[in-house]
Amino acid sequence: MSEPRIIDARDTFCPGPLMELISYMKRASVGDELELLSTDKGSVNDVPEWIAKVGHELISSEQIDNVWHIKVRKAK
Amino acid sequence: MSRKIHIVCVSGTREKLQMAAMIASVAAASGDEVSVFFSMNALPYFVKGYATAAPVEGSFGVLMQEDGGVPSFKQLFKYAAELGDARLLPCSMAIDLLKVSTEELDPELGPPTGLTRFLSDAEGAQMLTF
């Protein structure tokens, strides 16, 4: 399995990280994994909310050294 | 289920334009049908070459201005159009008063729209005004 594509949205504020993720998601293929790096605390809730609403898959979400790593898979 | 959201932007201040752009971009990218009507003091920012920075209303506007990590309202409206197919509509009356042509507006903006048409299209939509 290939490594997830990293989207570095650190030091940007809402809704910047989500918009960055959506930009990459639009260009990705079904099944691709993307990993969003964000220091915006709101992303922790907003990204899963968006993922659930539009029907993609949340793989994991964890905080490492004040950076949130949110992994998602394009499902459609 | 997608919603229909109509946003009216008339203020030229940073905070109001930022909030309108945040709602437009997130709602459009989430599948909602979004239309934004730009008139009065909000429209000049979408004329090509208009370099005046939006004035702030209060301390939060200053915070946004000083922090480079806050996406600009113009970038967010562009996201709304490109990622979520939001319609960005310039007010035909405001265009006439500014004496600009549609070619002089940013390419993300749609056709000049009259208030009657916008309100007609807004039937059943949630309307937000900034």
Backbone of each chain as ProteinMPNN parsed JSONL, in Angstrom:
{"seq_chain_A": "MSEPRIIDARDTFCPGPLMELISYMKRASVGDELELLSTDKGSVNDVPEWIAKVGHELISSEQIDNVWHIKVRKAK", "coords_chain_A": {"N_chain_A": [[0.851, -1.204, 0.0], [0.523, 2.263, -0.781], [2.147, 5.162, 0.644], [0.374, 7.651, 2.557], [-0.637, 10.76, 1.043], [0.846, 13.717, 2.111], [-0.526, 16.602, 3.509], [0.381, 19.653, 4.302], [-0.826, 21.805, 6.464], [-0.158, 23.33, 8.577], [-0.094, 26.022, 10.959], [-2.082, 27.537, 9.772], [-5.35, 28.951, 9.839], [-8.81, 28.157, 10.607], [-11.114, 28.389, 7.904], [-8.924, 27.217, 6.659], [-7.208, 24.755, 6.813], [-9.168, 22.752, 6.282], [-10.064, 23.528, 3.74], [-7.724, 23.187, 2.277], [-7.457, 20.416, 2.473], [-9.759, 19.615, 1.091], [-9.21, 20.603, -1.446], [-7.086, 18.93, -2.259], [-8.383, 16.499, -2.056], [-10.244, 16.627, -4.086], [-8.669, 16.262, -6.317], [-7.637, 13.779, -5.94], [-7.633, 10.154, -6.339], [-10.189, 7.617, -6.092], [-9.881, 5.72, -3.171], [-7.383, 6.641, -2.522], [-5.175, 7.727, 0.08], [-4.983, 10.418, 2.345], [-3.113, 12.606, 4.397], [-3.652, 14.998, 6.706], [-1.937, 17.677, 8.137], [-2.304, 19.674, 10.883], [-2.397, 22.586, 12.931], [-4.506, 23.847, 13.866], [-6.974, 23.774, 16.163], [-9.684, 23.466, 15.754], [-9.896, 21.927, 13.5], [-9.851, 19.314, 14.27], [-12.405, 18.569, 14.926], [-13.882, 19.615, 12.796], [-12.933, 18.487, 10.368], [-13.497, 15.611, 10.54], [-16.288, 15.909, 10.656], [-16.893, 17.004, 8.156], [-15.933, 14.954, 6.527], [-17.677, 12.854, 7.212], [-20.073, 13.963, 6.356], [-19.837, 14.237, 3.574], [-19.218, 11.702, 2.807], [-16.724, 10.338, 2.787], [-13.888, 8.502, 4.182], [-12.786, 8.366, 7.497], [-9.695, 7.626, 8.707], [-7.804, 7.838, 10.848], [-7.053, 9.912, 13.698], [-4.818, 11.811, 15.343], [-2.886, 13.461, 17.884], [0.297, 14.759, 17.728], [2.976, 16.132, 19.231], [1.738, 18.723, 19.399], [0.668, 18.939, 16.881], [-1.965, 18.073, 14.786], [-2.64, 15.027, 13.246], [-4.443, 13.962, 10.721], [-5.826, 11.347, 9.155], [-7.29, 10.377, 6.13], [-9.44, 8.674, 3.79], [-10.22, 8.695, 0.377], [-13.407, 7.983, -0.667], [-15.204, 7.967, -2.721]], "CA_chain_A": [[0.0, 0.0, 0.0], [1.344, 3.462, -0.874], [2.087, 6.085, 1.769], [-0.61, 8.722, 2.317], [-0.146, 12.064, 0.604], [0.862, 14.65, 3.233], [-0.971, 17.98, 3.244], [0.887, 20.425, 5.434], [-1.625, 23.03, 6.657], [0.176, 23.877, 9.885], [-0.048, 27.482, 11.114], [-3.192, 28.227, 9.112], [-6.551, 28.919, 10.677], [-10.101, 27.756, 10.052], [-11.24, 27.008, 7.416], [-7.797, 26.928, 5.777], [-6.837, 23.332, 6.702], [-10.232, 21.994, 5.618], [-10.06, 23.866, 2.31], [-6.548, 22.527, 1.697], [-7.792, 18.991, 2.341], [-10.763, 19.438, 0.038], [-8.522, 20.827, -2.725], [-6.358, 17.703, -2.607], [-9.362, 15.41, -2.191], [-10.864, 16.752, -5.413], [-7.733, 15.779, -7.344], [-7.222, 12.417, -5.61], [-8.422, 9.053, -6.901], [-10.898, 6.822, -5.081], [-8.976, 4.796, -2.492], [-6.181, 7.355, -2.078], [-5.139, 8.193, 1.465], [-4.395, 11.747, 2.546], [-2.862, 12.909, 5.808], [-3.655, 16.446, 6.928], [-1.232, 18.155, 9.327], [-2.939, 20.94, 11.254], [-2.246, 23.094, 14.29], [-5.789, 24.492, 14.17], [-7.706, 22.793, 16.983], [-11.009, 23.238, 15.195], [-9.831, 20.905, 12.448], [-10.06, 17.993, 14.878], [-13.838, 18.292, 14.831], [-14.438, 20.015, 11.501], [-12.586, 17.559, 9.284], [-14.365, 14.417, 10.61], [-17.66, 16.303, 10.338], [-16.981, 17.129, 6.69], [-15.73, 13.605, 5.969], [-18.927, 12.101, 7.405], [-21.158, 14.555, 5.577], [-19.705, 14.018, 2.133], [-19.154, 10.269, 2.546], [-15.397, 9.735, 2.708], [-13.597, 7.65, 5.333], [-11.78, 8.83, 8.448], [-8.857, 6.489, 9.111], [-7.314, 8.071, 12.198], [-6.809, 11.306, 14.073], [-4.013, 11.822, 16.563], [-2.084, 14.654, 18.124], [1.713, 14.476, 17.986], [3.733, 17.384, 19.423], [0.888, 19.89, 19.089], [0.2, 18.902, 15.492], [-2.949, 17.027, 14.553], [-2.442, 14.223, 12.036], [-5.768, 13.408, 10.405], [-5.72, 10.528, 7.939], [-8.592, 10.108, 5.513], [-9.408, 7.951, 2.517], [-11.274, 9.107, -0.562], [-14.28, 6.814, -0.802], [-16.103, 8.02, -3.892]], "C_chain_A": [[0.884, 1.25, 0.0], [1.152, 4.344, 0.37], [1.036, 7.166, 1.495], [0.069, 10.007, 1.87], [-0.248, 13.045, 1.778], [0.41, 16.037, 2.776], [-0.601, 18.805, 4.467], [0.135, 21.754, 5.549], [-1.352, 23.622, 8.035], [0.237, 25.401, 9.83], [-1.057, 28.218, 10.247], [-4.452, 28.018, 9.951], [-7.787, 28.538, 9.876], [-10.618, 28.793, 9.046], [-10.106, 26.594, 6.484], [-7.433, 25.451, 5.675], [-7.895, 22.496, 5.98], [-10.242, 22.272, 4.119], [-8.874, 23.223, 1.596], [-6.852, 21.043, 1.454], [-8.762, 18.773, 1.179], [-10.137, 19.646, -1.342], [-7.81, 19.559, -3.184], [-7.329, 16.549, -2.854], [-10.001, 15.436, -3.577], [-9.982, 16.135, -6.485], [-7.319, 14.332, -7.117], [-8.114, 11.389, -6.303], [-9.104, 8.302, -5.763], [-9.921, 5.796, -4.495], [-7.708, 5.464, -2.001], [-6.311, 7.77, -0.624], [-4.43, 9.533, 1.535], [-4.199, 11.955, 4.044], [-2.719, 14.409, 5.97], [-2.902, 16.757, 8.219], [-1.799, 19.525, 9.668], [-2.632, 21.309, 12.698], [-3.522, 23.819, 14.732], [-6.68, 23.481, 14.899], [-9.089, 22.484, 16.415], [-11.036, 22.154, 14.133], [-10.157, 19.515, 12.996], [-11.529, 17.599, 14.808], [-14.383, 18.55, 13.422], [-14.15, 19.009, 10.387], [-13.417, 16.27, 9.353], [-15.822, 14.722, 10.264], [-17.852, 16.381, 8.828], [-16.861, 15.749, 6.031], [-17.029, 12.794, 6.051], [-20.021, 12.64, 6.5], [-21.051, 14.199, 4.103], [-19.443, 12.547, 1.79], [-17.782, 9.693, 2.276], [-15.128, 8.965, 4.008], [-12.508, 8.262, 6.207], [-10.996, 7.614, 8.923], [-8.37, 6.661, 10.544], [-7.132, 9.56, 12.434], [-6.022, 11.287, 15.374], [-3.164, 13.077, 16.647], [-0.67, 14.237, 18.472], [2.437, 15.82, 18.068], [2.946, 18.61, 18.937], [0.455, 19.984, 17.617], [-0.798, 17.758, 15.352], [-2.668, 16.353, 13.218], [-3.777, 13.525, 11.75], [-5.673, 12.668, 9.074], [-7.115, 10.201, 7.417], [-8.394, 9.332, 4.214], [-10.547, 8.445, 1.629], [-12.119, 7.887, -0.895], [-15.164, 6.848, -2.044], [-15.626, 9.076, -4.865]], "O_chain_A": [[1.889, 1.291, 0.709], [0.128, 4.271, 1.048], [0.827, 7.555, 0.345], [1.196, 10.304, 2.265], [-1.316, 13.185, 2.373], [0.904, 16.569, 1.782], [-1.201, 18.664, 5.533], [0.424, 22.706, 4.824], [-2.192, 24.323, 8.597], [0.572, 25.991, 8.802], [-0.9, 29.416, 10.009], [-4.583, 27.029, 10.673], [-7.802, 28.591, 8.646], [-10.555, 29.988, 9.334], [-10.286, 25.732, 5.624], [-7.353, 24.924, 4.565], [-7.562, 21.636, 5.164], [-10.409, 21.353, 3.317], [-8.995, 22.77, 0.458], [-6.553, 20.493, 0.394], [-8.593, 17.849, 0.384], [-10.487, 18.951, -2.296], [-7.914, 19.161, -4.344], [-7.12, 15.728, -3.748], [-10.265, 14.388, -4.167], [-10.48, 15.553, -7.449], [-6.718, 13.715, -7.997], [-9.2, 11.71, -6.786], [-8.656, 8.345, -4.617], [-9.225, 5.096, -5.231], [-7.018, 4.912, -1.144], [-7.394, 8.116, -0.152], [-3.414, 9.754, 0.877], [-5.023, 11.531, 4.853], [-1.789, 15.018, 5.443], [-3.188, 16.178, 9.267], [-1.777, 20.434, 8.838], [-2.611, 20.448, 13.578], [-3.595, 24.338, 15.846], [-7.086, 22.468, 14.33], [-9.602, 21.377, 16.577], [-12.072, 21.535, 13.892], [-10.67, 18.656, 12.28], [-11.853, 16.422, 14.65], [-15.229, 17.808, 12.923], [-15.019, 18.716, 9.566], [-13.99, 15.864, 8.342], [-16.508, 13.9, 9.655], [-18.844, 15.888, 8.29], [-17.596, 15.428, 5.098], [-17.426, 12.137, 5.089], [-20.806, 11.874, 5.941], [-22.054, 13.896, 3.457], [-19.446, 12.18, 0.615], [-17.667, 8.666, 1.608], [-16.026, 8.796, 4.832], [-11.44, 8.63, 5.718], [-11.572, 6.679, 9.48], [-8.5, 5.75, 11.362], [-7.066, 10.355, 11.497], [-6.511, 10.8, 16.393], [-2.78, 13.669, 15.638], [-0.456, 13.455, 19.398], [2.5, 16.556, 17.084], [3.45, 19.419, 18.158], [-0.066, 21.011, 17.183], [-0.521, 16.625, 15.745], [-2.483, 17.014, 12.196], [-4.174, 12.607, 12.468], [-5.468, 13.269, 8.019], [-8.0, 9.799, 8.172], [-7.313, 9.341, 3.624], [-11.685, 8.591, 2.076], [-11.596, 6.872, -1.356], [-15.804, 5.85, -2.375], [-16.245, 9.276, -5.91]]}, "seq_chain_B": "MSRKIHIVCVSGTREKLQMAAMIASVAAASGDEVSVFFSMNALPYFVKGYATAAPVEGSFGVLMQEDGGVPSFKQLFKYAAELGDARLLPCSMAIDLLKVSTEELDPELGPPTGLTRFLSDAEGAQMLTF", "coords_chain_B": {"N_chain_B": [[-28.476, 15.785, 3.384], [-28.608, 18.409, 1.078], [-28.479, 21.952, 1.574], [-29.919, 25.126, 0.704], [-28.331, 28.051, 0.413], [-28.305, 31.485, 0.599], [-26.304, 34.292, 0.393], [-25.863, 37.63, 1.263], [-23.698, 40.198, 0.64], [-22.865, 43.285, 1.757], [-21.357, 44.945, 3.293], [-18.134, 46.478, 3.627], [-16.21, 45.768, 5.398], [-13.499, 44.035, 7.024], [-14.044, 41.955, 8.908], [-16.754, 41.217, 8.462], [-16.768, 40.472, 5.753], [-14.977, 38.374, 5.911], [-16.317, 36.497, 7.542], [-18.56, 35.963, 5.983], [-17.295, 34.803, 3.792], [-16.132, 32.569, 4.946], [-18.365, 31.037, 5.68], [-19.509, 30.679, 3.151], [-17.512, 29.202, 1.781], [-17.155, 26.826, 3.311], [-19.754, 25.786, 3.417], [-20.372, 25.474, 0.668], [-18.365, 23.682, -0.13], [-19.195, 21.526, 1.257], [-21.339, 20.584, -0.015], [-23.623, 22.101, -0.087], [-25.948, 24.279, -1.749], [-24.828, 27.226, -2.789], [-25.167, 30.719, -3.064], [-23.82, 33.899, -3.594], [-24.329, 37.292, -3.203], [-22.96, 40.247, -4.208], [-22.822, 43.553, -3.254], [-23.009, 47.169, -2.852], [-20.627, 48.334, -0.511], [-19.138, 46.025, -0.574], [-18.555, 45.104, -3.112], [-16.403, 46.472, -4.558], [-13.946, 45.206, -3.891], [-13.698, 43.137, -5.602], [-13.116, 44.045, -8.028], [-10.817, 44.042, -10.594], [-7.486, 44.881, -9.823], [-8.089, 46.521, -7.723], [-6.758, 47.777, -4.903], [-7.1, 48.473, -2.282], [-7.021, 47.756, 1.146], [-9.339, 45.92, 3.135], [-11.014, 47.701, 5.637], [-10.775, 47.338, 9.226], [-13.199, 46.426, 11.741], [-12.919, 46.132, 14.433], [-10.999, 44.882, 17.257], [-10.645, 42.211, 16.668], [-10.487, 42.101, 13.949], [-8.027, 43.288, 13.576], [-6.373, 41.34, 14.681], [-6.719, 39.277, 12.806], [-5.639, 40.503, 10.611], [-2.98, 40.736, 11.285], [-2.058, 38.164, 11.577], [-0.586, 35.895, 9.554], [-1.643, 33.422, 8.959], [-4.311, 33.328, 8.512], [-6.662, 32.634, 6.117], [-7.347, 34.719, 3.283], [-10.349, 36.66, 2.657], [-10.924, 36.809, -0.02], [-9.577, 34.617, -1.082], [-11.021, 32.589, 0.152], [-13.6, 32.929, -0.908], [-12.97, 32.265, -3.484], [-12.284, 29.57, -3.173], [-14.839, 28.688, -2.503], [-16.177, 28.947, -4.937], [-14.618, 27.368, -6.669], [-14.272, 24.864, -5.418], [-16.759, 24.186, -4.541], [-18.646, 24.999, -6.311], [-20.001, 27.391, -5.838], [-22.054, 30.21, -6.54], [-20.98, 33.348, -7.388], [-22.16, 36.423, -7.346], [-22.256, 39.522, -8.869], [-23.834, 42.58, -8.035], [-26.006, 44.155, -10.233], [-26.788, 46.83, -10.146], [-24.794, 47.96, -8.515], [-22.57, 47.558, -10.1], [-23.146, 49.26, -12.211], [-23.07, 51.75, -10.886], [-20.41, 51.821, -10.084], [-19.279, 52.008, -12.482], [-17.984, 49.987, -13.996], [-17.031, 47.278, -16.169], [-18.068, 43.854, -16.805], [-15.832, 42.477, -17.525], [-13.901, 43.654, -16.074], [-14.074, 42.635, -13.595], [-13.177, 40.169, -11.085], [-12.401, 36.864, -12.267], [-13.831, 34.813, -11.046], [-16.313, 35.724, -10.504], [-19.763, 35.687, -11.349], [-22.414, 36.352, -13.748], [-23.692, 39.751, -13.974], [-26.234, 40.528, -11.69], [-29.582, 41.224, -10.968], [-31.456, 42.491, -8.178], [-34.051, 41.575, -8.037], [-34.021, 39.184, -9.487], [-32.177, 37.739, -7.939], [-33.528, 37.536, -5.483], [-35.716, 36.13, -6.306], [-34.554, 33.704, -7.035], [-33.811, 32.971, -4.519], [-35.868, 31.799, -3.229], [-37.116, 29.782, -0.721], [-34.646, 29.434, 0.344], [-32.037, 29.67, 2.86], [-31.281, 32.812, 4.093], [-28.563, 34.936, 4.473], [-27.121, 37.889, 5.704], [-24.454, 40.16, 5.36]], "CA_chain_B": [[-29.327, 16.567, 2.486], [-27.994, 19.718, 0.868], [-29.311, 23.124, 1.826], [-29.769, 26.23, -0.235], [-27.927, 29.2, 1.232], [-28.052, 32.727, -0.132], [-25.561, 35.236, 1.224], [-25.811, 38.992, 0.727], [-22.573, 40.955, 1.189], [-22.938, 44.72, 1.462], [-20.339, 45.644, 4.082], [-16.765, 46.381, 3.113], [-15.252, 45.58, 6.49], [-12.793, 42.751, 6.985], [-14.681, 40.897, 9.695], [-18.004, 40.746, 7.832], [-16.423, 39.755, 4.521], [-14.322, 37.118, 6.289], [-17.325, 35.548, 8.028], [-19.363, 35.548, 4.829], [-16.474, 33.914, 2.963], [-15.964, 31.298, 5.666], [-19.615, 30.273, 5.538], [-19.681, 30.299, 1.741], [-16.563, 28.166, 1.369], [-17.407, 25.549, 3.992], [-21.063, 25.267, 2.996], [-20.301, 25.03, -0.726], [-17.514, 22.483, -0.216], [-19.906, 20.427, 1.917], [-22.437, 20.14, -0.86], [-24.782, 22.995, -0.086], [-26.077, 25.147, -2.926], [-24.515, 28.55, -2.238], [-25.11, 31.888, -3.945], [-23.4, 35.103, -2.86], [-24.666, 38.517, -3.935], [-22.071, 41.318, -3.76], [-23.294, 44.882, -3.607], [-22.544, 48.279, -2.001], [-19.189, 48.432, -0.215], [-18.453, 44.728, -0.714], [-18.207, 44.773, -4.503], [-15.132, 46.985, -5.105], [-12.806, 44.298, -3.675], [-13.68, 42.131, -6.663], [-12.724, 44.719, -9.27], [-9.393, 43.786, -10.823], [-6.585, 45.988, -9.563], [-8.493, 47.289, -6.537], [-5.71, 47.381, -3.957], [-7.376, 48.964, -0.925], [-7.294, 46.69, 2.12], [-10.614, 46.1, 3.836], [-10.803, 48.232, 6.991], [-11.259, 46.47, 10.305], [-14.235, 47.013, 12.607], [-12.521, 46.064, 15.836], [-9.719, 44.253, 17.587], [-10.491, 40.896, 16.027], [-10.027, 42.356, 12.581], [-6.581, 43.537, 13.66], [-5.746, 40.025, 14.886], [-6.719, 38.563, 11.53], [-4.754, 41.23, 9.706], [-1.584, 40.547, 11.681], [-1.659, 36.762, 11.519], [-0.52, 35.442, 8.166], [-2.247, 32.106, 8.77], [-5.752, 33.423, 8.244], [-6.888, 32.765, 4.663], [-8.049, 35.965, 2.962], [-11.748, 36.424, 2.235], [-10.972, 36.583, -1.465], [-9.177, 33.225, -1.303], [-12.105, 31.713, 0.596], [-14.669, 32.981, -1.914], [-12.484, 31.501, -4.649], [-12.493, 28.162, -2.8], [-16.282, 28.398, -2.573], [-16.55, 28.792, -6.345], [-13.863, 26.3, -7.342], [-14.434, 23.544, -4.774], [-18.155, 23.891, -4.236], [-19.537, 25.544, -7.349], [-20.812, 28.525, -5.368], [-22.239, 31.287, -7.52], [-20.598, 34.653, -6.842], [-22.924, 37.264, -8.254], [-22.165, 40.967, -8.647], [-25.094, 43.331, -8.146], [-25.982, 44.949, -11.474], [-26.852, 48.248, -9.789], [-23.48, 48.381, -8.009], [-21.669, 47.602, -11.268], [-23.451, 50.501, -12.945], [-22.583, 52.898, -10.121], [-18.941, 51.81, -10.094], [-18.888, 52.229, -13.88], [-17.045, 48.959, -14.442], [-17.621, 46.229, -17.002], [-17.887, 42.524, -16.209], [-14.454, 42.051, -17.805], [-13.018, 44.256, -15.065], [-14.276, 41.941, -12.32], [-12.444, 38.905, -10.941], [-13.017, 35.823, -13.115], [-14.712, 33.903, -10.302], [-17.653, 36.287, -10.408], [-20.703, 35.308, -12.39], [-23.032, 37.451, -14.477], [-24.374, 40.773, -13.177], [-27.543, 40.011, -11.291], [-30.456, 42.183, -10.318], [-31.989, 42.058, -6.891], [-35.294, 40.822, -8.256], [-33.629, 37.829, -9.873], [-31.542, 37.083, -6.797], [-34.56, 37.206, -4.498], [-36.543, 35.075, -6.89], [-33.782, 32.456, -6.897], [-33.617, 32.671, -3.098], [-37.079, 31.219, -2.645], [-36.881, 28.55, 0.038], [-33.261, 29.358, 0.821], [-31.653, 30.406, 4.057], [-30.656, 34.067, 3.648], [-27.664, 35.543, 5.459], [-26.667, 39.197, 5.227], [-23.258, 40.679, 6.033]], "C_chain_B": [[-28.753, 17.973, 2.319], [-29.014, 20.834, 1.111], [-29.064, 24.156, 0.731], [-29.503, 27.484, 0.607], [-27.627, 30.393, 0.33], [-27.419, 33.74, 0.815], [-25.531, 36.59, 0.524], [-24.668, 39.724, 1.418], [-22.71, 42.412, 0.774], [-21.871, 45.511, 2.213], [-18.971, 45.471, 3.447], [-15.751, 46.151, 4.211], [-14.719, 44.148, 6.509], [-13.542, 41.647, 7.717], [-15.925, 40.338, 8.995], [-17.701, 39.973, 6.551], [-15.789, 38.401, 4.848], [-15.359, 36.077, 6.715], [-18.194, 35.041, 6.877], [-18.59, 34.545, 3.976], [-16.264, 32.562, 3.634], [-17.21, 30.433, 5.5], [-19.778, 29.793, 4.104], [-18.769, 29.137, 1.362], [-16.877, 26.821, 2.012], [-18.735, 24.948, 3.529], [-20.999, 24.721, 1.565], [-19.494, 23.745, -0.85], [-18.17, 21.284, 0.458], [-21.15, 20.0, 1.141], [-23.669, 21.019, -0.85], [-24.767, 23.865, -1.344], [-25.943, 26.591, -2.447], [-24.499, 29.611, -3.336], [-24.743, 33.098, -3.088], [-23.631, 36.31, -3.755], [-23.811, 39.651, -3.374], [-22.613, 42.665, -4.212], [-22.645, 45.916, -2.677], [-21.031, 48.205, -1.791], [-18.424, 47.115, -0.367], [-17.93, 44.497, -2.13], [-16.832, 45.279, -4.968], [-13.936, 46.047, -4.931], [-12.675, 43.269, -4.793], [-13.475, 42.758, -8.037], [-11.221, 44.525, -9.423], [-8.573, 45.045, -10.54], [-6.957, 46.838, -8.358], [-7.602, 46.862, -5.377], [-5.98, 47.808, -2.52], [-7.697, 47.796, 0.009], [-8.609, 46.984, 2.832], [-10.353, 46.63, 5.244], [-11.371, 47.291, 8.053], [-12.32, 47.212, 11.116], [-13.77, 47.081, 14.052], [-11.247, 45.271, 16.013], [-9.54, 42.896, 16.904], [-10.031, 41.039, 14.581], [-8.532, 42.601, 12.533], [-5.835, 42.214, 13.829], [-5.636, 39.26, 13.57], [-5.727, 39.173, 10.554], [-3.29, 40.895, 9.993], [-1.12, 39.111, 11.559], [-1.727, 36.255, 10.082], [-1.198, 34.11, 7.906], [-3.734, 32.137, 8.491], [-5.961, 33.58, 6.738], [-7.689, 34.035, 4.361], [-9.481, 35.668, 2.512], [-11.821, 36.184, 0.728], [-10.581, 35.139, -1.796], [-10.323, 32.282, -0.934], [-13.286, 31.747, -0.382], [-14.262, 32.2, -3.165], [-12.624, 30.0, -4.392], [-13.973, 27.795, -2.966], [-16.71, 28.138, -4.017], [-15.885, 27.563, -6.966], [-14.123, 24.92, -6.741], [-15.894, 23.174, -4.577], [-19.158, 24.466, -5.203], [-20.463, 26.642, -6.825], [-20.919, 29.555, -6.485], [-21.927, 32.607, -6.831], [-21.147, 35.702, -7.788], [-22.774, 38.755, -7.933], [-23.519, 41.632, -8.88], [-25.03, 44.234, -9.382], [-26.045, 46.448, -11.184], [-25.485, 48.755, -9.338], [-22.468, 48.477, -9.149], [-21.885, 48.898, -12.047], [-22.889, 51.718, -12.216], [-21.055, 52.986, -10.108], [-18.385, 52.089, -11.493], [-17.78, 51.258, -14.31], [-17.793, 47.953, -15.324], [-17.38, 44.877, -16.336], [-16.462, 42.016, -16.439], [-13.48, 42.61, -16.76], [-13.192, 43.614, -13.687], [-13.452, 40.658, -12.281], [-13.168, 37.799, -11.697], [-13.957, 34.867, -12.376], [-16.147, 34.431, -10.252], [-18.507, 35.927, -11.621], [-21.308, 36.531, -13.06], [-23.655, 38.487, -13.533], [-25.813, 40.338, -12.917], [-28.341, 41.105, -10.598], [-31.033, 41.608, -9.046], [-33.25, 41.22, -7.063], [-34.991, 39.366, -8.601], [-33.04, 37.065, -8.687], [-32.585, 36.645, -5.772], [-35.483, 36.109, -5.011], [-35.862, 33.716, -6.752], [-33.676, 32.009, -5.445], [-34.836, 32.022, -2.455], [-36.778, 29.884, -1.974], [-35.482, 28.422, 0.595], [-33.099, 30.04, 2.166], [-30.879, 31.64, 3.596], [-29.824, 34.652, 4.782], [-27.147, 36.853, 4.891], [-25.484, 39.697, 6.061], [-22.961, 42.085, 5.532]], "O_chain_B": [[-28.448, 18.646, 3.303], [-30.215, 20.68, 0.889], [-28.119, 24.053, -0.051], [-30.342, 27.91, 1.4], [-26.803, 30.312, -0.581], [-27.939, 34.008, 1.898], [-25.213, 36.68, -0.662], [-24.665, 39.858, 2.642], [-22.675, 42.735, -0.413], [-21.521, 46.622, 1.813], [-18.686, 44.455, 2.814], [-14.552, 46.318, 3.988], [-15.38, 43.202, 6.081], [-13.662, 40.531, 7.21], [-16.119, 39.123, 8.944], [-18.311, 38.935, 6.293], [-16.026, 37.409, 4.158], [-15.29, 34.919, 6.304], [-18.521, 33.856, 6.801], [-19.154, 33.562, 3.496], [-16.224, 31.531, 2.963], [-17.114, 29.24, 5.212], [-20.141, 28.641, 3.864], [-19.204, 28.196, 0.699], [-16.868, 25.791, 1.338], [-18.826, 23.746, 3.281], [-21.511, 23.637, 1.286], [-19.878, 22.83, -1.578], [-17.744, 20.148, 0.251], [-21.917, 19.153, 1.599], [-24.654, 20.721, -1.526], [-23.714, 24.142, -1.918], [-26.836, 27.117, -1.782], [-23.899, 29.424, -4.394], [-25.285, 33.294, -2.0], [-23.191, 36.349, -4.904], [-23.923, 39.983, -2.194], [-22.835, 42.89, -5.402], [-21.83, 45.568, -1.822], [-20.26, 48.04, -2.737], [-17.195, 47.1, -0.295], [-16.958, 43.765, -2.318], [-16.154, 44.571, -5.712], [-13.005, 46.084, -5.736], [-11.645, 42.604, -4.909], [-13.634, 42.104, -9.068], [-10.45, 44.805, -8.506], [-8.934, 46.14, -10.971], [-6.233, 47.768, -8.004], [-7.678, 45.722, -4.918], [-5.172, 47.533, -1.632], [-8.541, 46.955, -0.301], [-8.948, 48.137, 3.096], [-9.543, 46.056, 5.972], [-12.32, 46.548, 7.803], [-12.342, 48.441, 11.174], [-14.172, 47.968, 14.804], [-10.512, 45.017, 15.059], [-8.419, 42.488, 16.601], [-9.285, 40.208, 14.063], [-7.849, 42.19, 11.595], [-4.798, 41.992, 13.205], [-4.599, 38.673, 13.262], [-5.069, 38.475, 9.782], [-2.472, 40.785, 9.08], [0.079, 38.855, 11.448], [-2.799, 36.199, 9.48], [-1.322, 33.7, 6.752], [-4.351, 31.097, 8.258], [-5.49, 34.551, 6.146], [-8.607, 34.382, 5.105], [-9.783, 34.569, 2.048], [-12.682, 35.441, 0.256], [-11.174, 34.514, -2.677], [-10.567, 31.294, -1.626], [-13.899, 30.714, -0.652], [-15.091, 31.562, -3.815], [-13.031, 29.248, -5.278], [-14.31, 26.737, -3.497], [-17.497, 27.232, -4.29], [-16.523, 26.81, -7.701], [-14.186, 23.926, -7.463], [-16.234, 21.996, -4.46], [-20.365, 24.433, -4.962], [-21.58, 26.802, -7.317], [-19.989, 29.742, -7.27], [-22.534, 32.945, -5.815], [-20.655, 35.855, -8.906], [-23.131, 39.193, -6.839], [-24.248, 41.283, -9.809], [-24.078, 44.998, -9.538], [-25.43, 47.245, -11.892], [-25.062, 49.843, -9.727], [-21.616, 49.365, -9.161], [-20.932, 49.545, -12.483], [-22.306, 52.608, -12.836], [-20.483, 54.076, -10.118], [-17.199, 52.367, -11.668], [-16.779, 51.658, -14.906], [-19.011, 47.802, -15.234], [-16.577, 44.773, -15.409], [-15.945, 41.223, -15.651], [-12.375, 42.095, -16.59], [-12.531, 44.008, -12.726], [-13.074, 40.125, -13.324], [-14.397, 37.789, -11.766], [-14.778, 34.193, -12.997], [-17.083, 33.675, -9.991], [-18.028, 35.875, -12.754], [-20.767, 37.631, -12.948], [-24.09, 38.15, -12.433], [-26.507, 39.849, -13.808], [-27.821, 41.82, -9.742], [-31.089, 40.392, -8.862], [-33.48, 40.268, -6.317], [-35.618, 38.444, -8.079], [-33.361, 35.898, -8.462], [-32.534, 35.528, -5.258], [-35.966, 35.272, -4.248], [-36.491, 32.717, -6.403], [-33.478, 30.828, -5.163], [-34.827, 31.73, -1.259], [-36.245, 28.969, -2.602], [-35.155, 27.428, 1.244], [-33.913, 30.874, 2.561], [-29.939, 31.534, 2.808], [-30.308, 34.838, 5.898], [-26.776, 36.919, 3.72], [-25.51, 39.663, 7.292], [-21.994, 42.706, 5.972]]}, "name": "protein", "num_of_chains": 2, "seq": "MSEPRIIDARDTFCPGPLMELISYMKRASVGDELELLSTDKGSVNDVPEWIAKVGHELISSEQIDNVWHIKVRKAKMSRKIHIVCVSGTREKLQMAAMIASVAAASGDEVSVFFSMNALPYFVKGYATAAPVEGSFGVLMQEDGGVPSFKQLFKYAAELGDARLLPCSMAIDLLKVSTEELDPELGPPTGLTRFLSDAEGAQMLTF"}
